């Protein structure tokens, strides 16, 4: 029995956009669905894994993911691939070439843009991939539309013979609303069609496909003009008409209920003629789109007079307030630039933290102590928090895998005061398998000197704890072959004596090892091996406490960054040399302590002890 | 959305705020299900991803005959449910004039405060009270612990909010209890009692002074079971 498939056709259920896409992929009869986790898209595949009849699987990265889906499409099956916006950059090589050849079984790509950057390194507008790759781009506004548009995308893909991109944003992915669902179709198998002139992208074949792509573009433009996914919403005040898409269209409807709206369900190709005709019924036309002026500039190039980013902000979410204020200004009203009624800026910040007992605490504590002698290239994951307080132990972070490669560039070009510094790359297990491996191979091959720290917590932690080839389990929790990191890096040419698997909870040993390896003039790899505390693989140890009378207020333990350590009082004292010194006396909230022991090792007066000594054999020495 | 829809009818806007791991999103989910069960259209949105690691978490719940925008427009929240005192202070500006706040008196200092980089407000509940709001303060952690575990805290908060929503408190209670009966039957009745205790405390808090608030590491216990509901 499966609770998901028991929701009968016509049933109305509260679903997020991600859950609605998953439901529709299943209903569309897709045989294969792939993804690498990435906020805000992760839950699409997690949900699909709970449906029968669809082979849902995590891929090691988005390029691999898309290529697997393309293969399934060529085999004649309906296939689906999900990713966050920056994932499409990784998959772009496959996308751009396959777009020319097209697909066979329906192929739908969902790409989720993080408008407002709640959990990403940039805010790129993925709709440009539609224009760049000559592919149709559908843009749902909420979960109900996400469901309907996904089904439409499969149909369009097979009608035209090319992949279709579904553009989602955070406010679609992570907003739940009531969705009417349907039943699973069983599309007849199409079978692989041997056609080397189409599927083998030799220059001669690709060249012959260009005129076919031109013809396909014309078909797509005609279909977009008549797309039933684009709708007109009546409005009583025709002084301003809106051309809007995505969740911003709904916010615009709420902000400006009198304005007629042409709501675009498909934003590439832009239905220029339909917009031009709509524009003739209103005095002025304003394009409401997140985030770049794709539709606006396409219209201007076609000679349609529109307003757009000259009126609306170029970044972030187009909320009700933003739309209301911007249009009021357009109409000549004086709208105060009053601070929006958002979070009170006078309240302290509360940035995300690492967890009590997080195995990343001690590596960053060690790096913070070696700070003056090292350049630290970071990567994408929970450990990017190592850039913040109290460690401040990260100098760069750009994209998946770039710690290793940028470290190589740093190591080979550093000069001046940096010449004597060691270079460290810090990367997580899943990020290493995603895109770090190639960088390490390149590093070894080019004889660079970098200490690579693979923080292996045996999960994709940042996105909520997904499996990958380093965990030994697949998306369904079934056992899968597990990569051996030590053997892997040795096979790439790192000398066996330079590869170390270590327990990050053994802080002094970890510190000595990092110091030693950063002084060696060749590539070293240090692999930490404690699992994420949020996973079942972590076994909490008995909690610790602080003996109040023995705490000297030195504050060393606070520098581990563990959130279970709390300051109870502060004092200012004068040192022997006459300097004033701030003391911070601490307690440990034992309810949240996982007994990792990192703070014990930082405490010179041995004031941190087991709450229940009998239960903590590791600390008998204390 | 269908072409003829218009936002003519009144939408109720509930802003829930707290710290990653406190169960804010789970509470919002239960309220959304209650709203849908009562026949409303609803949208529930949240900031997720990085914010879940002990950071600021909000969830917007909107319900009514027809909900358009996914997020509550700035300054239009009808009800603020604050799971931590300073977080309520951070977001209270989102309340519309005449709006209501129901706030857990719990004070949770983040690591950046313990590291001496920022100050935690001396009296966040007092600062809220000074705004002259319709304010209910509930010591949800004390109540939860008196019932056996601090993990009942967000069920206490749901109970505290129950009489401040245009939904049937009895139906909301039944939905909360049922959600536990499905997943953790042993905790169903206990959560029912936590709900009732929260409801009583919110009623009693009118005009009363804020209690002394306990301090804790984080929603960290919380962080150890992120997204977990109240009584895991």
Boltz contact constraints between the chains, C-beta under 6 A:
constraints:
  - contact:
      token1: [A, 14]
      token2: [B, 36]
      max_distance: 6.0
  - contact:
      token1: [A, 39]
      token2: [B, 49]
      max_distance: 6.0
  - contact:
      token1: [A, 118]
      token2: [B, 47]
      max_distance: 6.0
  - contact:
      token1: [A, 118]
      token2: [B, 49]
      max_distance: 6.0
  - contact:
      token1: [A, 119]
      token2: [B, 49]
      max_distance: 6.0
  - contact:
      token1: [A, 119]
      token2: [B, 50]
      max_distance: 6.0
  - contact:
      token1: [A, 171]
      token2: [B, 70]
      max_distance: 6.0
  - contact:
      token1: [A, 174]
      token2: [B, 46]
      max_distance: 6.0
  - contact:
      token1: [A, 174]
      token2: [B, 48]
      max_distance: 6.0
  - contact:
      token1: [A, 175]
      token2: [B, 43]
      max_distance: 6.0
  - contact:
      token1: [A, 175]
      token2: [B, 45]
      max_distance: 6.0
  - contact:
      token1: [A, 175]
      token2: [B, 70]
      max_distance: 6.0
  - contact:
      token1: [A, 176]
      token2: [B, 44]
      max_distance: 6.0
  - contact:
      token1: [A, 177]
      token2: [B, 43]
      max_distance: 6.0
  - contact:
      token1: [A, 178]
      token2: [B, 36]
      max_distance: 6.0
  - contact:
      token1: [A, 231]
      token2: [B, 3]
      max_distance: 6.0
  - contact:
      token1: [A, 233]
      token2: [B, 3]
      max_distance: 6.0
  - contact:
      token1: [A, 247]
      token2: [B, 70]
      max_distance: 6.0
  - contact:
      token1: [A, 250]
      token2: [B, 68]
      max_distance: 6.0
  - contact:
      token1: [A, 250]
      token2: [B, 69]
      max_distance: 6.0
  - contact:
      token1: [A, 251]
      token2: [B, 69]
      max_distance: 6.0
  - contact:
      token1: [A, 253]
      token2: [B, 68]
      max_distance: 6.0
  - contact:
      token1: [A, 254]
      token2: [B, 7]
      max_distance: 6.0
  - contact:
      token1: [A, 254]
      token2: [B, 68]
      max_distance: 6.0
  - contact:
      token1: [A, 254]
      token2: [B, 69]
      max_distance: 6.0
  - contact:
      token1: [A, 257]
      token2: [B, 6]
      max_distance: 6.0
  - contact:
      token1: [A, 257]
      token2: [B, 7]
      max_distance: 6.0
  - contact:
      token1: [A, 319]
      token2: [B, 71]
      max_distance: 6.0
  - contact:
      token1: [A, 320]
      token2: [B, 69]
      max_distance: 6.0
  - contact:
      token1: [A, 320]
      token2: [B, 73]
      max_distance: 6.0
  - contact:
      token1: [A, 321]
      token2: [B, 73]
      max_distance: 6.0
  - contact:
      token1: [A, 321]
      token2: [B, 74]
      max_distance: 6.0
  - contact:
      token1: [A, 340]
      token2: [B, 74]
      max_distance: 6.0
  - contact:
      token1: [A, 341]
      token2: [B, 74]
      max_distance: 6.0
  - contact:
      token1: [A, 341]
      token2: [B, 75]
      max_distance: 6.0
  - contact:
      token1: [A, 341]
      token2: [B, 93]
      max_distance: 6.0
  - contact:
      token1: [A, 341]
      token2: [B, 94]
      max_distance: 6.0
  - contact:
      token1: [A, 343]
      token2: [B, 90]
      max_distance: 6.0
  - contact:
      token1: [A, 344]
      token2: [B, 90]
      max_distance: 6.0
  - contact:
      token1: [A, 344]
      token2: [B, 93]
      max_distance: 6.0
  - contact:
      token1: [A, 347]
      token2: [B, 86]
      max_distance: 6.0
  - contact:
      token1: [A, 347]
      token2: [B, 89]
      max_distance: 6.0
  - contact:
      token1: [A, 347]
      token2: [B, 90]
      max_distance: 6.0
  - contact:
      token1: [A, 348]
      token2: [B, 118]
      max_distance: 6.0
  - contact:
      token1: [A, 350]
      token2: [B, 55]
      max_distance: 6.0
  - contact:
      token1: [A, 350]
      token2: [B, 56]
      max_distance: 6.0
  - contact:
      token1: [A, 350]
      token2: [B, 110]
      max_distance: 6.0
  - contact:
      token1: [A, 351]
      token2: [B, 55]
      max_distance: 6.0
  - contact:
      token1: [A, 352]
      token2: [B, 50]
      max_distance: 6.0
  - contact:
      token1: [A, 352]
      token2: [B, 53]
      max_distance: 6.0
  - contact:
      token1: [A, 352]
      token2: [B, 54]
      max_distance: 6.0
  - contact:
      token1: [A, 352]
      token2: [B, 55]
      max_distance: 6.0
  - contact:
      token1: [A, 353]
      token2: [B, 53]
      max_distance: 6.0
  - contact:
      token1: [A, 353]
      token2: [B, 54]
      max_distance: 6.0
  - contact:
      token1: [A, 353]
      token2: [B, 111]
      max_distance: 6.0
  - contact:
      token1: [A, 355]
      token2: [B, 223]
      max_distance: 6.0
  - contact:
      token1: [A, 356]
      token2: [B, 220]
      max_distance: 6.0
  - contact:
      token1: [A, 389]
      token2: [B, 112]
      max_distance: 6.0
  - contact:
      token1: [A, 389]
      token2: [B, 115]
      max_distance: 6.0
  - contact:
      token1: [A, 390]
      token2: [B, 115]
      max_distance: 6.0
  - contact:
      token1: [A, 558]
      token2: [B, 115]
      max_distance: 6.0
  - contact:
      token1: [A, 563]
      token2: [B, 54]
      max_distance: 6.0
  - contact:
      token1: [A, 563]
      token2: [B, 111]
      max_distance: 6.0
  - contact:
      token1: [A, 563]
      token2: [B, 217]
      max_distance: 6.0
  - contact:
      token1: [A, 563]
      token2: [B, 218]
      max_distance: 6.0
  - contact:
      token1: [A, 563]
      token2: [B, 220]
      max_distance: 6.0
  - contact:
      token1: [A, 564]
      token2: [B, 217]
      max_distance: 6.0
  - contact:
      token1: [A, 566]
      token2: [B, 114]
      max_distance: 6.0
  - contact:
      token1: [A, 567]
      token2: [B, 114]
      max_distance: 6.0
  - contact:
      token1: [A, 589]
      token2: [B, 216]
      max_distance: 6.0
  - contact:
      token1: [A, 589]
      token2: [B, 217]
      max_distance: 6.0
  - contact:
      token1: [A, 591]
      token2: [B, 221]
      max_distance: 6.0
  - contact:
      token1: [A, 592]
      token2: [B, 217]
      max_distance: 6.0
  - contact:
      token1: [A, 592]
      token2: [B, 220]
      max_distance: 6.0
  - contact:
      token1: [A, 592]
      token2: [B, 221]
      max_distance: 6.0
